[in-house]
Amino acid sequence: MPAHAGIHVFAHAQPMTDPQQDPPETEAERRRANIALLVGAIILIGGGIWLVNALLDARDAQICLETGRRNCNPIDVPAR
């Protein structure tokens, strides 16, 4: 059997998706998608910063409790 005997089977196969069937993406759609990605990235970064700050506060409270102190939570006193 020649080495190229099975190659002709794939030569006539249709591609799974035809790129000409999808309409071209407009500039407005690209802009909308970029804005949505930017908003998502800002939310993700803001959430990460909040989480790091919360973990740092929890670590400080844990260290305070481990040293045996009982007044580890700061108390807000209104100004007179």
Long-range contacts (C-beta under 8 A, 24 or more apart in sequence): none
